[in-house]
Amino acid sequence: MPLWRQGDVLIETVDALPEGAVRIKSLVLAAGEVTGHRHRIASKRAACLFLWQGGPSRTPLLFMEVLRDTADVIHPEHDTITLPRGFYRVWQQRELSSGGGWHTMAD
């Protein structure tokens, strides 16, 4: 499956949204904790985001559906990613801290 990366955000093509995914109003894929900049969908008509909590850990997972021919993912410090129509899983990169726990990367 194709993958895209924009800073600390990874986007992967998936075949479909998982059953039980709930649409959310936000268009933000990830918010930068350090700079306040956001990885977001440029046009609210181009795509929508979904949360799914059906996995074994019950941790919310982010999915996206591109509704138009393309949707742009923008961030002021990274090149724009143009995604074709389809379904996607979105991750924000994490790293193992010196204390042994995981934490989300700050962009």
PDB file as gemmi writes it, atoms N, CA and C in Angstrom:
CRYST1    1.000    1.000    1.000  90.00  90.00  90.00 P 1                      
ATOM      1  N   MET A   1       0.842  -1.186   0.000  1.00  0.00           N  
ATOM      2  CA  MET A   1       0.000   0.000   0.000  1.00  0.00           C  
ATOM      3  C   MET A   1       0.885   1.247   0.000  1.00  0.00           C  
ATOM      4  N   PRO A   2       0.505   2.252  -0.777  1.00  0.00           N  
ATOM      5  CA  PRO A   2       1.293   3.490  -0.816  1.00  0.00           C  
ATOM      6  C   PRO A   2       1.299   4.216   0.539  1.00  0.00           C  
ATOM      7  N   LEU A   3       2.423   4.863   0.821  1.00  0.00           N  
ATOM      8  CA  LEU A   3       2.605   5.640   2.040  1.00  0.00           C  
ATOM      9  C   LEU A   3       3.049   7.057   1.696  1.00  0.00           C  
ATOM     10  N   TRP A   4       2.637   8.020   2.509  1.00  0.00           N  
ATOM     11  CA  TRP A   4       3.090   9.403   2.394  1.00  0.00           C  
ATOM     12  C   TRP A   4       3.546   9.843   3.775  1.00  0.00           C  
ATOM     13  N   ARG A   5       4.531  10.720   3.815  1.00  0.00           N  
ATOM     14  CA  ARG A   5       5.002  11.258   5.090  1.00  0.00           C  
ATOM     15  C   ARG A   5       5.115  12.772   4.974  1.00  0.00           C  
ATOM     16  N   GLN A   6       4.615  13.452   5.988  1.00  0.00           N  
ATOM     17  CA  GLN A   6       4.745  14.904   6.071  1.00  0.00           C  
ATOM     18  C   GLN A   6       5.185  15.211   7.503  1.00  0.00           C  
ATOM     19  N   GLY A   7       6.486  15.448   7.675  1.00  0.00           N  
ATOM     20  CA  GLY A   7       7.010  15.658   9.023  1.00  0.00           C  
ATOM     21  C   GLY A   7       6.785  14.428   9.873  1.00  0.00           C  
ATOM     22  N   ASP A   8       6.076  14.594  10.991  1.00  0.00           N  
ATOM     23  CA  ASP A   8       5.831  13.475  11.907  1.00  0.00           C  
ATOM     24  C   ASP A   8       4.519  12.753  11.640  1.00  0.00           C  
ATOM     25  N   VAL A   9       3.882  13.031  10.488  1.00  0.00           N  
ATOM     26  CA  VAL A   9       2.614  12.386  10.129  1.00  0.00           C  
ATOM     27  C   VAL A   9       2.853  11.389   8.993  1.00  0.00           C  
ATOM     28  N   LEU A  10       2.333  10.183   9.185  1.00  0.00           N  
ATOM     29  CA  LEU A  10       2.418   9.125   8.175  1.00  0.00           C  
ATOM     30  C   LEU A  10       1.005   8.792   7.716  1.00  0.00           C  
ATOM     31  N   ILE A  11       0.812   8.682   6.406  1.00  0.00           N  
ATOM     32  CA  ILE A  11      -0.502   8.406   5.821  1.00  0.00           C  
ATOM     33  C   ILE A  11      -0.373   7.177   4.932  1.00  0.00           C  
ATOM     34  N   GLU A  12      -1.258   6.200   5.155  1.00  0.00           N  
ATOM     35  CA  GLU A  12      -1.229   4.947   4.402  1.00  0.00           C  
ATOM     36  C   GLU A  12      -2.577   4.697   3.739  1.00  0.00           C  
ATOM     37  N   THR A  13      -2.554   4.280   2.493  1.00  0.00           N  
ATOM     38  CA  THR A  13      -3.773   3.880   1.802  1.00  0.00           C  
ATOM     39  C   THR A  13      -4.328   2.608   2.443  1.00  0.00           C  
ATOM     40  N   VAL A  14      -5.648   2.576   2.658  1.00  0.00           N  
ATOM     41  CA  VAL A  14      -6.331   1.379   3.143  1.00  0.00           C  
ATOM     42  C   VAL A  14      -7.506   1.094   2.206  1.00  0.00           C  
ATOM     43  N   ASP A  15      -8.026  -0.118   2.259  1.00  0.00           N  
ATOM     44  CA  ASP A  15      -9.104  -0.503   1.350  1.00  0.00           C  
ATOM     45  C   ASP A  15     -10.444   0.151   1.691  1.00  0.00           C  
ATOM     46  N   ALA A  16     -10.692   0.367   2.976  1.00  0.00           N  
ATOM     47  CA  ALA A  16     -11.982   0.921   3.408  1.00  0.00           C  
ATOM     48  C   ALA A  16     -11.843   1.446   4.831  1.00  0.00           C  
ATOM     49  N   LEU A  17     -12.842   2.203   5.242  1.00  0.00           N  
ATOM     50  CA  LEU A  17     -12.900   2.638   6.640  1.00  0.00           C  
ATOM     51  C   LEU A  17     -13.302   1.439   7.491  1.00  0.00           C  
ATOM     52  N   PRO A  18     -12.781   1.348   8.709  1.00  0.00           N  
ATOM     53  CA  PRO A  18     -13.194   0.233   9.568  1.00  0.00           C  
ATOM     54  C   PRO A  18     -14.646   0.407  10.012  1.00  0.00           C  
ATOM     55  N   GLU A  19     -15.321  -0.700  10.199  1.00  0.00           N  
ATOM     56  CA  GLU A  19     -16.701  -0.663  10.668  1.00  0.00           C  
ATOM     57  C   GLU A  19     -16.763   0.000  12.035  1.00  0.00           C  
ATOM     58  N   GLY A  20     -17.679   0.931  12.185  1.00  0.00           N  
ATOM     59  CA  GLY A  20     -17.821   1.640  13.449  1.00  0.00           C  
ATOM     60  C   GLY A  20     -17.038   2.940  13.530  1.00  0.00           C  
ATOM     61  N   ALA A  21     -16.304   3.306  12.464  1.00  0.00           N  
ATOM     62  CA  ALA A  21     -15.580   4.578  12.464  1.00  0.00           C  
ATOM     63  C   ALA A  21     -16.588   5.724  12.502  1.00  0.00           C  
ATOM     64  N   VAL A  22     -16.292   6.752  13.301  1.00  0.00           N  
ATOM     65  CA  VAL A  22     -17.206   7.877  13.505  1.00  0.00           C  
ATOM     66  C   VAL A  22     -16.600   9.141  12.903  1.00  0.00           C  
ATOM     67  N   ARG A  23     -17.370   9.797  12.060  1.00  0.00           N  
ATOM     68  CA  ARG A  23     -16.894  11.031  11.423  1.00  0.00           C  
ATOM     69  C   ARG A  23     -16.740  12.139  12.464  1.00  0.00           C  
ATOM     70  N   ILE A  24     -15.662  12.904  12.334  1.00  0.00           N  
ATOM     71  CA  ILE A  24     -15.432  14.043  13.213  1.00  0.00           C  
ATOM     72  C   ILE A  24     -15.402  15.320  12.373  1.00  0.00           C  
ATOM     73  N   LYS A  25     -15.637  16.454  13.004  1.00  0.00           N  
ATOM     74  CA  LYS A  25     -15.698  17.727  12.274  1.00  0.00           C  
ATOM     75  C   LYS A  25     -14.332  18.287  11.931  1.00  0.00           C  
ATOM     76  N   SER A  26     -13.324  17.935  12.679  1.00  0.00           N  
ATOM     77  CA  SER A  26     -11.988  18.484  12.489  1.00  0.00           C  
ATOM     78  C   SER A  26     -11.381  18.062  11.154  1.00  0.00           C  
ATOM     79  N   LEU A  27     -10.519  18.904  10.617  1.00  0.00           N  
ATOM     80  CA  LEU A  27      -9.724  18.569   9.434  1.00  0.00           C  
ATOM     81  C   LEU A  27      -8.242  18.519   9.771  1.00  0.00           C  
ATOM     82  N   VAL A  28      -7.924  18.509  11.067  1.00  0.00           N  
ATOM     83  CA  VAL A  28      -6.543  18.506  11.535  1.00  0.00           C  
ATOM     84  C   VAL A  28      -6.069  17.074  11.744  1.00  0.00           C  
ATOM     85  N   LEU A  29      -5.019  16.688  11.005  1.00  0.00           N  
ATOM     86  CA  LEU A  29      -4.443  15.355  11.158  1.00  0.00           C  
ATOM     87  C   LEU A  29      -3.549  15.282  12.391  1.00  0.00           C  
ATOM     88  N   ALA A  30      -2.842  16.371  12.681  1.00  0.00           N  
ATOM     89  CA  ALA A  30      -1.982  16.444  13.859  1.00  0.00           C  
ATOM     90  C   ALA A  30      -1.657  17.906  14.126  1.00  0.00           C  
ATOM     91  N   ALA A  31      -1.620  18.262  15.390  1.00  0.00           N  
ATOM     92  CA  ALA A  31      -1.265  19.625  15.789  1.00  0.00           C  
ATOM     93  C   ALA A  31       0.123  19.620  16.398  1.00  0.00           C  
ATOM     94  N   GLY A  32       0.947  20.556  15.963  1.00  0.00           N  
ATOM     95  CA  GLY A  32       2.303  20.665  16.500  1.00  0.00           C  
ATOM     96  C   GLY A  32       2.287  21.243  17.900  1.00  0.00           C  
ATOM     97  N   GLU A  33       2.890  20.534  18.834  1.00  0.00           N  
ATOM     98  CA  GLU A  33       2.919  20.989  20.224  1.00  0.00           C  
ATOM     99  C   GLU A  33       3.927  22.121  20.426  1.00  0.00           C  
ATOM    100  N   VAL A  34       4.978  22.154  19.632  1.00  0.00           N  
ATOM    101  CA  VAL A  34       6.030  23.153  19.793  1.00  0.00           C  
ATOM    102  C   VAL A  34       5.691  24.426  19.026  1.00  0.00           C  
ATOM    103  N   THR A  35       5.373  24.294  17.746  1.00  0.00           N  
ATOM    104  CA  THR A  35       5.151  25.469  16.891  1.00  0.00           C  
ATOM    105  C   THR A  35       3.702  25.908  16.832  1.00  0.00           C  
ATOM    106  N   GLY A  36       2.769  25.015  17.160  1.00  0.00           N  
ATOM    107  CA  GLY A  36       1.355  25.329  17.020  1.00  0.00           C  
ATOM    108  C   GLY A  36       0.848  25.130  15.607  1.00  0.00           C  
ATOM    109  N   HIS A  37       1.739  24.795  14.672  1.00  0.00           N  
ATOM    110  CA  HIS A  37       1.322  24.530  13.297  1.00  0.00           C  
ATOM    111  C   HIS A  37       0.571  23.210  13.226  1.00  0.00           C  
ATOM    112  N   ARG A  38      -0.311  23.115  12.235  1.00  0.00           N  
ATOM    113  CA  ARG A  38      -1.139  21.917  12.114  1.00  0.00           C  
ATOM    114  C   ARG A  38      -0.962  21.265  10.755  1.00  0.00           C  
ATOM    115  N   HIS A  39      -0.953  19.947  10.749  1.00  0.00           N  
ATOM    116  CA  HIS A  39      -1.067  19.178   9.511  1.00  0.00           C  
ATOM    117  C   HIS A  39      -2.567  19.074   9.288  1.00  0.00           C  
ATOM    118  N   ARG A  40      -3.056  19.625   8.171  1.00  0.00           N  
ATOM    119  CA  ARG A  40      -4.503  19.650   7.987  1.00  0.00           C  
ATOM    120  C   ARG A  40      -4.870  19.527   6.518  1.00  0.00           C  
ATOM    121  N   ILE A  41      -6.124  19.178   6.305  1.00  0.00           N  
ATOM    122  CA  ILE A  41      -6.685  19.121   4.958  1.00  0.00           C  
ATOM    123  C   ILE A  41      -7.022  20.548   4.546  1.00  0.00           C  
ATOM    124  N   ALA A  42      -6.592  20.963   3.361  1.00  0.00           N  
ATOM    125  CA  ALA A  42      -6.742  22.351   2.935  1.00  0.00           C  
ATOM    126  C   ALA A  42      -8.196  22.744   2.676  1.00  0.00           C  
ATOM    127  N   SER A  43      -8.986  21.848   2.112  1.00  0.00           N  
ATOM    128  CA  SER A  43     -10.370  22.167   1.748  1.00  0.00           C  
ATOM    129  C   SER A  43     -11.342  21.260   2.490  1.00  0.00           C  
ATOM    130  N   LYS A  44     -12.319  21.867   3.163  1.00  0.00           N  
ATOM    131  CA  LYS A  44     -13.276  21.063   3.934  1.00  0.00           C  
ATOM    132  C   LYS A  44     -14.173  20.210   3.053  1.00  0.00           C  
ATOM    133  N   ARG A  45     -14.234  20.495   1.781  1.00  0.00           N  
ATOM    134  CA  ARG A  45     -15.060  19.686   0.869  1.00  0.00           C  
ATOM    135  C   ARG A  45     -14.297  18.526   0.243  1.00  0.00           C  
ATOM    136  N   ALA A  46     -12.985  18.531   0.403  1.00  0.00           N  
ATOM    137  CA  ALA A  46     -12.164  17.526  -0.268  1.00  0.00           C  
ATOM    138  C   ALA A  46     -12.061  16.208   0.497  1.00  0.00           C  
ATOM    139  N   ALA A  47     -12.175  16.272   1.825  1.00  0.00           N  
ATOM    140  CA  ALA A  47     -11.966  15.064   2.614  1.00  0.00           C  
ATOM    141  C   ALA A  47     -12.634  15.200   3.974  1.00  0.00           C  
ATOM    142  N   CYS A  48     -12.740  14.089   4.683  1.00  0.00           N  
ATOM    143  CA  CYS A  48     -13.253  14.111   6.054  1.00  0.00           C  
ATOM    144  C   CYS A  48     -12.479  13.086   6.875  1.00  0.00           C  
ATOM    145  N   LEU A  49     -12.486  13.316   8.186  1.00  0.00           N  
ATOM    146  CA  LEU A  49     -11.742  12.467   9.116  1.00  0.00           C  
ATOM    147  C   LEU A  49     -12.693  11.635   9.968  1.00  0.00           C  
ATOM    148  N   PHE A  50     -12.186  10.492  10.416  1.00  0.00           N  
ATOM    149  CA  PHE A  50     -12.958   9.558  11.221  1.00  0.00           C  
ATOM    150  C   PHE A  50     -12.091   9.033  12.352  1.00  0.00           C  
ATOM    151  N   LEU A  51     -12.696   8.794  13.509  1.00  0.00           N  
ATOM    152  CA  LEU A  51     -12.035   8.104  14.609  1.00  0.00           C  
ATOM    153  C   LEU A  51     -12.637   6.719  14.749  1.00  0.00           C  
ATOM    154  N   TRP A  52     -11.783   5.766  15.065  1.00  0.00           N  
ATOM    155  CA  TRP A  52     -12.218   4.382  15.273  1.00  0.00           C  
ATOM    156  C   TRP A  52     -11.556   3.866  16.539  1.00  0.00           C  
ATOM    157  N   GLN A  53     -12.343   3.258  17.417  1.00  0.00           N  
ATOM    158  CA  GLN A  53     -11.815   2.742  18.671  1.00  0.00           C  
ATOM    159  C   GLN A  53     -12.049   1.245  18.799  1.00  0.00           C  
ATOM    160  N   GLY A  54     -12.075   0.545  17.690  1.00  0.00           N  
ATOM    161  CA  GLY A  54     -12.404  -0.866  17.723  1.00  0.00           C  
ATOM    162  C   GLY A  54     -11.230  -1.809  17.830  1.00  0.00           C  
ATOM    163  N   GLY A  55     -10.012  -1.291  17.905  1.00  0.00           N  
ATOM    164  CA  GLY A  55      -8.843  -2.162  17.980  1.00  0.00           C  
ATOM    165  C   GLY A  55      -8.667  -2.760  19.370  1.00  0.00           C  
ATOM    166  N   PRO A  56      -7.726  -3.677  19.507  1.00  0.00           N  
ATOM    167  CA  PRO A  56      -7.508  -4.354  20.785  1.00  0.00           C  
ATOM    168  C   PRO A  56      -7.172  -3.392  21.929  1.00  0.00           C  
ATOM    169  N   SER A  57      -6.444  -2.312  21.642  1.00  0.00           N  
ATOM    170  CA  SER A  57      -6.043  -1.399  22.714  1.00  0.00           C  
ATOM    171  C   SER A  57      -7.115  -0.356  23.019  1.00  0.00           C  
ATOM    172  N   ARG A  58      -8.121  -0.268  22.167  1.00  0.00           N  
ATOM    173  CA  ARG A  58      -9.184   0.735  22.303  1.00  0.00           C  
ATOM    174  C   ARG A  58      -8.659   2.166  22.189  1.00  0.00           C  
ATOM    175  N   THR A  59      -7.408   2.322  21.752  1.00  0.00           N  
ATOM    176  CA  THR A  59      -6.848   3.640  21.498  1.00  0.00           C  
ATOM    177  C   THR A  59      -7.474   4.176  20.223  1.00  0.00           C  
ATOM    178  N   PRO A  60      -7.962   5.422  20.217  1.00  0.00           N  
ATOM    179  CA  PRO A  60      -8.574   5.964  19.001  1.00  0.00           C  
ATOM    180  C   PRO A  60      -7.575   6.020  17.849  1.00  0.00           C  
ATOM    181  N   LEU A  61      -7.989   5.540  16.707  1.00  0.00           N  
ATOM    182  CA  LEU A  61      -7.174   5.580  15.489  1.00  0.00           C  
ATOM    183  C   LEU A  61      -7.830   6.538  14.510  1.00  0.00           C  
ATOM    184  N   LEU A  62      -7.006   7.270  13.757  1.00  0.00           N  
ATOM    185  CA  LEU A  62      -7.506   8.278  12.824  1.00  0.00           C  
ATOM    186  C   LEU A  62      -7.507   7.738  11.403  1.00  0.00           C  
ATOM    187  N   PHE A  63      -8.628   7.936  10.719  1.00  0.00           N  
ATOM    188  CA  PHE A  63      -8.772   7.559   9.317  1.00  0.00           C  
ATOM    189  C   PHE A  63      -9.280   8.760   8.530  1.00  0.00           C  
ATOM    190  N   MET A  64      -9.090   8.716   7.227  1.00  0.00           N  
ATOM    191  CA  MET A  64      -9.506   9.807   6.360  1.00  0.00           C  
ATOM    192  C   MET A  64     -10.115   9.235   5.084  1.00  0.00           C  
ATOM    193  N   GLU A  65     -11.125   9.920   4.583  1.00  0.00           N  
ATOM    194  CA  GLU A  65     -11.677   9.607   3.263  1.00  0.00           C  
ATOM    195  C   GLU A  65     -11.534  10.849   2.395  1.00  0.00           C  
ATOM    196  N   VAL A  66     -10.858  10.693   1.253  1.00  0.00           N  
ATOM    197  CA  VAL A  66     -10.771  11.771   0.272  1.00  0.00           C  
ATOM    198  C   VAL A  66     -11.979  11.637  -0.634  1.00  0.00           C  
ATOM    199  N   LEU A  67     -12.820  12.665  -0.626  1.00  0.00           N  
ATOM    200  CA  LEU A  67     -14.110  12.638  -1.321  1.00  0.00           C  
ATOM    201  C   LEU A  67     -14.035  13.145  -2.756  1.00  0.00           C  
ATOM    202  N   ARG A  68     -13.090  14.001  -3.032  1.00  0.00           N  
ATOM    203  CA  ARG A  68     -12.913  14.593  -4.364  1.00  0.00           C  
ATOM    204  C   ARG A  68     -11.821  13.829  -5.109  1.00  0.00           C  
ATOM    205  N   ASP A  69     -11.513  14.287  -6.315  1.00  0.00           N  
ATOM    206  CA  ASP A  69     -10.441  13.631  -7.068  1.00  0.00           C  
ATOM    207  C   ASP A  69      -9.120  13.669  -6.312  1.00  0.00           C  
ATOM    208  N   THR A  70      -8.862  14.804  -5.618  1.00  0.00           N  
ATOM    209  CA  THR A  70      -7.664  14.927  -4.794  1.00  0.00           C  
ATOM    210  C   THR A  70      -7.970  15.772  -3.566  1.00  0.00           C  
ATOM    211  N   ALA A  71      -7.113  15.644  -2.561  1.00  0.00           N  
ATOM    212  CA  ALA A  71      -7.157  16.492  -1.370  1.00  0.00           C  
ATOM    213  C   ALA A  71      -5.723  16.826  -0.994  1.00  0.00           C  
ATOM    214  N   ASP A  72      -5.490  18.076  -0.618  1.00  0.00           N  
ATOM    215  CA  ASP A  72      -4.164  18.510  -0.213  1.00  0.00           C  
ATOM    216  C   ASP A  72      -4.040  18.495   1.305  1.00  0.00           C  
ATOM    217  N   VAL A  73      -2.944  17.910   1.794  1.00  0.00           N  
ATOM    218  CA  VAL A  73      -2.592  17.966   3.206  1.00  0.00           C  
ATOM    219  C   VAL A  73      -1.495  19.021   3.307  1.00  0.00           C  
ATOM    220  N   ILE A  74      -1.747  20.062   4.120  1.00  0.00           N  
ATOM    221  CA  ILE A  74      -0.822  21.182   4.179  1.00  0.00           C  
ATOM    222  C   ILE A  74      -0.253  21.371   5.580  1.00  0.00           C  
ATOM    223  N   HIS A  75       0.916  21.990   5.614  1.00  0.00           N  
ATOM    224  CA  HIS A  75       1.610  22.369   6.849  1.00  0.00           C  
ATOM    225  C   HIS A  75       2.610  23.446   6.435  1.00  0.00           C  
ATOM    226  N   PRO A  76       2.736  24.531   7.208  1.00  0.00           N  
ATOM    227  CA  PRO A  76       3.593  25.627   6.774  1.00  0.00           C  
ATOM    228  C   PRO A  76       5.080  25.287   6.662  1.00  0.00           C  
ATOM    229  N   GLU A  77       5.533  24.227   7.291  1.00  0.00           N  
ATOM    230  CA  GLU A  77       6.958  23.893   7.269  1.00  0.00           C  
ATOM    231  C   GLU A  77       7.283  22.690   6.382  1.00  0.00           C  
ATOM    232  N   HIS A  78       6.295  22.142   5.686  1.00  0.00           N  
ATOM    233  CA  HIS A  78       6.511  20.956   4.860  1.00  0.00           C  
ATOM    234  C   HIS A  78       5.865  21.138   3.495  1.00  0.00           C  
ATOM    235  N   ASP A  79       6.333  20.371   2.520  1.00  0.00           N  
ATOM    236  CA  ASP A  79       5.707  20.372   1.206  1.00  0.00           C  
ATOM    237  C   ASP A  79       4.288  19.820   1.308  1.00  0.00           C  
ATOM    238  N   THR A  80       3.408  20.330   0.462  1.00  0.00           N  
ATOM    239  CA  THR A  80       2.027  19.838   0.397  1.00  0.00           C  
ATOM    240  C   THR A  80       2.011  18.422  -0.156  1.00  0.00           C  
ATOM    241  N   ILE A  81       1.156  17.594   0.416  1.00  0.00           N  
ATOM    242  CA  ILE A  81       0.916  16.243  -0.098  1.00  0.00           C  
ATOM    243  C   ILE A  81      -0.446  16.261  -0.775  1.00  0.00           C  
ATOM    244  N   THR A  82      -0.514  15.791  -2.007  1.00  0.00           N  
ATOM    245  CA  THR A  82      -1.782  15.686  -2.720  1.00  0.00           C  
ATOM    246  C   THR A  82      -2.165  14.211  -2.787  1.00  0.00           C  
ATOM    247  N   LEU A  83      -3.285  13.877  -2.138  1.00  0.00           N  
ATOM    248  CA  LEU A  83      -3.758  12.492  -2.073  1.00  0.00           C  
ATOM    249  C   LEU A  83      -4.901  12.270  -3.048  1.00  0.00           C  
ATOM    250  N   PRO A  84      -4.919  11.140  -3.742  1.00  0.00           N  
ATOM    251  CA  PRO A  84      -6.047  10.824  -4.620  1.00  0.00           C  
ATOM    252  C   PRO A  84      -7.253  10.330  -3.821  1.00  0.00           C  
ATOM    253  N   ARG A  85      -8.414  10.335  -4.467  1.00  0.00           N  
ATOM    254  CA  ARG A  85      -9.645   9.836  -3.852  1.00  0.00           C  
ATOM    255  C   ARG A  85      -9.405   8.446  -3.265  1.00  0.00           C  
ATOM    256  N   GLY A  86      -9.912   8.235  -2.054  1.00  0.00           N  
ATOM    257  CA  GLY A  86      -9.754   6.928  -1.428  1.00  0.00           C  
ATOM    258  C   GLY A  86      -9.803   7.025   0.083  1.00  0.00           C  
ATOM    259  N   PHE A  87      -9.359   5.934   0.726  1.00  0.00           N  
ATOM    260  CA  PHE A  87      -9.388   5.812   2.178  1.00  0.00           C  
ATOM    261  C   PHE A  87      -7.962   5.705   2.708  1.00  0.00           C  
ATOM    262  N   TYR A  88      -7.740   6.275   3.912  1.00  0.00           N  
ATOM    263  CA  TYR A  88      -6.395   6.345   4.470  1.00  0.00           C  
ATOM    264  C   TYR A  88      -6.415   6.149   5.977  1.00  0.00           C  
ATOM    265  N   ARG A  89      -5.331   5.611   6.498  1.00  0.00           N  
ATOM    266  CA  ARG A  89      -5.063   5.564   7.938  1.00  0.00           C  
ATOM    267  C   ARG A  89      -3.992   6.608   8.192  1.00  0.00           C  
ATOM    268  N   VAL A  90      -4.113   7.348   9.301  1.00  0.00           N  
ATOM    269  CA  VAL A  90      -3.194   8.434   9.621  1.00  0.00           C  
ATOM    270  C   VAL A  90      -2.550   8.159  10.979  1.00  0.00           C  
ATOM    271  N   TRP A  91      -1.223   8.257  11.037  1.00  0.00           N  
ATOM    272  CA  TRP A  91      -0.475   8.104  12.281  1.00  0.00           C  
ATOM    273  C   TRP A  91       0.317   9.365  12.557  1.00  0.00           C  
ATOM    274  N   GLN A  92       0.498   9.688  13.826  1.00  0.00           N  
ATOM    275  CA  GLN A  92       1.478  10.675  14.217  1.00  0.00           C  
ATOM    276  C   GLN A  92       2.622   9.908  14.854  1.00  0.00           C  
ATOM    277  N   GLN A  93       3.821  10.169  14.370  1.00  0.00           N  
ATOM    278  CA  GLN A  93       4.991   9.427  14.822  1.00  0.00           C  
ATOM    279  C   GLN A  93       5.164   9.534  16.335  1.00  0.00           C  
ATOM    280  N   ARG A  94       5.559   8.411  16.942  1.00  0.00           N  
ATOM    281  CA  ARG A  94       5.859   8.374  18.375  1.00  0.00           C  
ATOM    282  C   ARG A  94       7.292   7.888  18.549  1.00  0.00           C  
ATOM    283  N   GLU A  95       7.841   8.142  19.725  1.00  0.00           N  
ATOM    284  CA  GLU A  95       9.173   7.628  20.022  1.00  0.00           C  
ATOM    285  C   GLU A  95       9.205   7.118  21.459  1.00  0.00           C  
ATOM    286  N   LEU A  96      10.118   6.205  21.697  1.00  0.00           N  
ATOM    287  CA  LEU A  96      10.287   5.633  23.023  1.00  0.00           C  
ATOM    288  C   LEU A  96      11.103   6.607  23.868  1.00  0.00           C  
ATOM    289  N   SER A  97      10.568   6.997  25.006  1.00  0.00           N  
ATOM    290  CA  SER A  97      11.279   7.938  25.866  1.00  0.00           C  
ATOM    291  C   SER A  97      12.301   7.201  26.716  1.00  0.00           C  
ATOM    292  N   SER A  98      13.201   7.945  27.321  1.00  0.00           N  
ATOM    293  CA  SER A  98      14.240   7.334  28.147  1.00  0.00           C  
ATOM    294  C   SER A  98      13.638   6.618  29.360  1.00  0.00           C  
ATOM    295  N   GLY A  99      12.418   7.009  29.769  1.00  0.00           N  
ATOM    296  CA  GLY A  99      11.747   6.358  30.889  1.00  0.00           C  
ATOM    297  C   GLY A  99      11.035   5.067  30.500  1.00  0.00           C  
ATOM    298  N   GLY A 100      11.066   4.724  29.219  1.00  0.00           N  
ATOM    299  CA  GLY A 100      10.462   3.470  28.758  1.00  0.00           C  
ATOM    300  C   GLY A 100       9.062   3.585  28.196  1.00  0.00           C  
ATOM    301  N   GLY A 101       8.443   4.757  28.273  1.00  0.00           N  
ATOM    302  CA  GLY A 101       7.100   4.923  27.707  1.00  0.00           C  
ATOM    303  C   GLY A 101       7.156   5.573  26.324  1.00  0.00           C  
ATOM    304  N   TRP A 102       6.048   5.490  25.620  1.00  0.00           N  
ATOM    305  CA  TRP A 102       5.940   6.109  24.299  1.00  0.00           C  
ATOM    306  C   TRP A 102       5.367   7.503  24.438  1.00  0.00           C  
ATOM    307  N   HIS A 103       5.841   8.419  23.599  1.00  0.00           N  
ATOM    308  CA  HIS A 103       5.220   9.737  23.524  1.00  0.00           C  
ATOM    309  C   HIS A 103       5.196  10.211  22.072  1.00  0.00           C  
ATOM    310  N   THR A 104       4.232  11.058  21.786  1.00  0.00           N  
ATOM    311  CA  THR A 104       4.062  11.578  20.435  1.00  0.00           C  
ATOM    312  C   THR A 104       5.180  12.561  20.129  1.00  0.00           C  
ATOM    313  N   MET A 105       5.687  12.498  18.904  1.00  0.00           N  
ATOM    314  CA  MET A 105       6.729  13.424  18.477  1.00  0.00           C  
ATOM    315  C   MET A 105       6.153  14.836  18.409  1.00  0.00           C  
ATOM    316  N   ALA A 106       6.952  15.814  18.746  1.00  0.00           N  
ATOM    317  CA  ALA A 106       6.567  17.213  18.632  1.00  0.00           C  
ATOM    318  C   ALA A 106       7.100  17.765  17.331  1.00  0.00           C  
ATOM    319  N   ASP A 107       6.227  18.417  16.562  1.00  0.00           N  
ATOM    320  CA  ASP A 107       6.623  18.955  15.256  1.00  0.00           C  
ATOM    321  C   ASP A 107       6.927  20.426  15.384  1.00  0.00           C  
TER     322      ASP A 107                                                      
END                                                                             
